[in-house]
């Protein structure tokens, strides 16, 4: 959830808000993965996406929607899974949304932690 002091009217987790937005933009609902219980954290979300993608037969496309500053960390995670042989055969794209600059400043330590396997 977003901080209540900044977004007091937000009543749903960001994942569900993004899903609603993509649905309104014309992405078919059967193409939106809906976990029963949303998982928090980039690695947990990536693992869930990969596990779900492995259950789909044929060619698939995975689109990660995230803030612009978060895309490098997602790419690093994908690279790590690819090295382990843990990625399904898929076309992978990224869609970057706006993000707050203050959050971008917090991202560098997270990328370093991810790179060294601490996160």
C-alpha positions, 0 to 999 in steps of 0.5 A: 500500500502507498503511505496513507499520509500521501494517499489517504484515499487508497483502499487497495494494494498497488497491484490491484490498482495496476491491474485495473488500469491495464484492464481499462487500457484494453489488456484482456483480463485473462492475460493479467495474472492474479495471485490469490494473495499478493506477495511483496518484494521484487524477488517474490513477485518475479518468482511468482511470475516465472512459476505462473509463466511455466504453466502456460503452453506455447509462446508467451509474453511477459510484461513487467509494469513498474516505476522507471527507476525500478526497471534496472533491478528487475532486469538484474533479477531476470539476468540472475534467473536466466543464469540459473536456467530458471526462465521460461521461453518468453518474450519479456518487455518492460513498461515504465511508469512515473515514479517519485524521484525520492524513491529513485534515490533509495533504489541504488542500495537495493540494486547493489544488495540484489547484485551481491545476493543480499536481497 
